[in-house]
Amino acid sequence: MLNVELYHRYLRGKLSEDELASFKEDVGYVSDDDLWQMMEAENSLVDDINVKITEEQREEILNNLHRKIKKHPFGTFLKYAAAMLFAVVSVTFYQLFYHSSDKCPLAMSEVVSVPGNKAKIVLPDGTKVEINSATVMRYAVEKHGRREVIIKSGEAYFDVAKDYDHPFHISVNNMHIEVLGTTFNINAYGPQISTSLFSGSIRLTGTGLKKAYMLKPGEKSIYETTSHQLSIGQNNKDEDLGWKNGYLIFNSTPLCEVITKIERWYGVRIKLENSQYADDKLTGSFHNETLESVLNSLSMQYKFKYQNQKGVIIVK
């Protein structure tokens, strides 16, 4: 049986070199049954709503997974495993509630995108969501009915299905967004919540705001969660949506924040030992670059050296 504790620590980048080597070796010998148990354990949604996966669905997932493993190196197949199971569970979840009595309340489902990984899902009402790395999102959505989403942290792009009788509601910290049918991006990684609108319209309310604000296409709001202040300006589509197309973009960003974004983007841990660089601002972008390529570029610009020590990248 695969060591589940090591698996969880692997996802968080906390394995030592010896533990990682042992984990890789164990993965090579894991059986289908053990892999399935690990996937079910990782996806608490299965237990939360008591979804029953048929034997045909189980075999289909495992067959697809084996095909993916042959095409991709270690480190990605576990993410494929979780994604495949979640896809089938989501469909089963949908069928369970839509074929049950109307008296049965709609439960909240949770989607978690770990650092270094992104996700795409389609909600039961047809709304399409692209989720950036290190994002936690919960939703209770039904077709022609309740449509509620909670973003605990992270970033997501929404293409909301039109349903004028049932507005789409999103809660982020203590800010609330009401949508009828539109495309927009929400970034809630830090103390600021930025919302960029590209089509349609959205209504913003929140704790401490004296009135509701309406965003028009091309606009971007920034809500300060500590001071409860909201400002509206023009958005930058290339910059705000670059992450969807593989662009890692920095615009006068302090190096300490650059490091944080790289950690989230690649799912790694980085320690900046030389604090003299921390406030230096960086402007530039990387497109589908490897972690090594990004670090090499930064090391040439800032003249620093870096090395991997027991799974942590030390910048000196």
N, C-alpha and C positions, 0 to 999 in steps of 0.2 A: 504493500500500500504506500502511495506517495505521501511523504511527510507534509501534512497540511500547514503546520506551523512554518516550515521552511518556505512553502509556497506563498504564504501571506507576507513573510519577510522579504521574499524575492520581489514581490510586486511593489514593495516600498523601498527597494534598493538598499536593504540593510543586511545582506548576506556578506560574510567574510569570503575571501578567495577560496579557502578550503571548503566552506559550506556550499559555495556556488558550484565548485567542482563536484562535490558529492551529490548535489541536487540534480545537476545535469546527468550524471551517471544513473541516478534513480529514474529519471524521466525516460531514459532509453529503454527501460525494462518494465514500465508501467503497463498493466493490462487494461483492456477496454473497460472492465467492470470498475477497476480502481479509478480510472480517469473519469468515468461517469459519476462515481460517488463524490469525487473532488469537485466536479462541475456543479452538482446539485447543492453541495455544501456551500459553495461560493455564491450561488444565486439563491438568497434567502426568500426570493419571491415565490419559489416553488413551495416552500413550507408555509409561507404566510397565507397563501390562498388555497393550499391543498390541491394544486394542479396535478393531474395525472397524465404523464407522458406515455403515449402508446409505444408498443414494442417497435412498430414500423417507424415512428418518429425517432426513436432512440437509435435504430440502426442507420437511418438516413443521416443523422447528426454525426455519428462515429465514422461513417464512410466518407462524408464530406471532410471531416477533420483529418483523416489519414491522407486524403489527397492534398490538403493544405500543408500538412507537415512535410510532405515530400518536396514541396515547392519553396518552403520557407525555413530559415535556420531556427535553431533553438532561441527562445526568448520571445517569439511571436506566436507559437502554436497555442500556448496557454490562453492568450488573448482571443484567438480564434475560437477556442473551446468555449470560453465564457460567452462570447458573442453569439455563437450558434445556438447554445442552449437558451440564452435570453430571447432570441428571435422566436423559437418555438414556444417558449413559455408565454411570451407576449401574445402570440396568436391564440393560444389555449386560454389565456387570461381573458382575452376579448370574447371568445366564444362562450366561456363560462358565464360571464355576466350578461351577455346579450341574449342568451338562451335561457336565462333564469327568470324568476319572478321579478316584476318591477319593484317589489317591496324590498329586494336585496340592495343595500347601499353599495355605491361604487367605492372600492378601496383605492388607496394611494399606492402607486407603484414607484419604484426608485431606480434611476439609471445612474451608474457611477462610471466615469471615464478616468482611469488611473493615469498618473503622469506618464508622458511618452506615448499616449494612445488617444485617438479621437474616435467618434462614433456618429452614426447616422441612424435615425429612427423615424418611423411614420406612426403618428398617434391614431387612435381609432376614428377620429373625425376627419382624417386625411391631412392634418397639419404635418409638415415636414420639419424636422429639427436636426441641425448639425451641431454636435457638441465638441467643444475643444477639450484638451487634456486637463486633468485635475479638476473635473467638474462633477458636482452632485446635483441632480435634478429629480424632483418628485412630481407626479402628475396623476390627476383623476379626470379623465377625458372620455366622453361618450358622444357618439354621433347624434346630433339633434338634441343635445342635453347639456349636462354640466361640463364645463371646460375650465379646469383650474390647474395651474402649474406653479410649483415653488422651486426657485433656484437657491440652493443653500450656499453655493460658491461656484466660481468658474465663469465660463463664457459659452454662449449658445446663439445660433442664428435660427430664426423662425420664419417659415413661410406658412402663415396661418390660413387654413381653409375658411372660406367665407360662410358665415351663418349669422345673418343679421338678428335673428331671434335669440341667439345664444352667444353673447360676447365671450371672448377668450380672455381669461384673467391670469395674470402672472404676478407673483409676489416675490420680491427680492429684498431681503432684510426688512426694513420698514417702509419700503416703497412699493407702490402697486401700479400695475399697467393694465389698462382695459383695451382690448383689440377687437375689431370686427372682422377684418381680413386684410392682411398686410405682410410685408417682409421687413424685418428689422433684426438688429444684433444687440445683445445685452452682454456687457462685460462687468463682472462682479467679483474680481479677484481680490481687490483691496478695499479700503475705506470709501472709495468712490464707486458709484454705479453709473456707468455710461450706457446710454441707449441711443443707437443710431437708426434712423428710419429711412427706408429706401422706397417704399410705396405704401399707399393707403394712409391711415391716420391712427394715432394711439393717444390715449388719455392717461396722464400721469397724476397720481395722488400719493401722499406719503405723510408720515408722522412729522409734525412741525411745519408742514406746508400750509399756507393760509388759503390757497386756492388750488384748483385743478389746472394742469397745463396740457395743452394740445400740441403735439408735434406734427409737423408737415414733412413731406418727403424732402430729403436733403439736409434735414436738421439733426442735431445731436444734443441730447441733454446730459448733464453731469450733476449727479445728486450726491452731496456730501452727507454720509450717514452719521457723522459726529455732530456737525453744526446744523444739519437739516436744511441746507441751502441748495437750491437748484438753479442752474444756469443753462441757457440754450444758445447754441451757435451752429455753424455749418459742419457737417460731417465730411470725412474723407473716405470715400468708398474703397479705394485701393488700400488704405492703411487699416480701416476698420474691419475689412473682410479679407485681408491678406492671409490670415491664418487658415481660411477655408481652402486656399489654393497653394498651400505649402510655403508661404512667405513668413519668415520671422523678421519683423520690422521694428526698428528702433528710431525714435525721433527725439533727439536731445535727451536721451534716457540715461540717468546715472548708472555707472557700471554695476553698483550693488543691485539695482533693479534689473539690469541686463542679466546678471548671474541668476537671479530668481526666475526670470522668464525662461532661460536656457534649461534650468533644472526641471521646470514644469514641462517644457517642450520635449525634452529627450528622456525624462524619467530618471534623472541622475542626481547625485548629491555633489555640490561644489562648495569648497571652503576657500574664501578669499582671505589669505593670511596677511597680505600687504594692504593695509587700509588706506594708503596714500592714493590708491586708484579709485576708491569707493565712490567718490562724488564726481569723477570725470564723466562727462556726458558723451554719449555715442549716438551718431546718426548713420543709419545704413540699413541694409536688408540682406538676408540670406534666403535663397530659394532651394528648397529640398536638399540642403547641404547636410553632410554627416556631422556628428558632434565633433569629431577630430578636425574637420575642415574649419568649423566655426572657431574652435579653440585656437587653432594655428593662426587664423586671421587676427584674432584678438591679441594673441601673444606677440605677433609681429608689430601690431600697432602700439601696444603698451609696454613692449619689451619685458614681459614677464615670462616665467617658466612655470610649467605645470606638470604634475605627475599623478598617477593613480595609486593611492595607498589604501588597500583593503576596501575597495569599492567606492572610495571617496576621492574626488578630483581636487587636489591641493594646488591652489594658485599662489605662487610665491613672487 
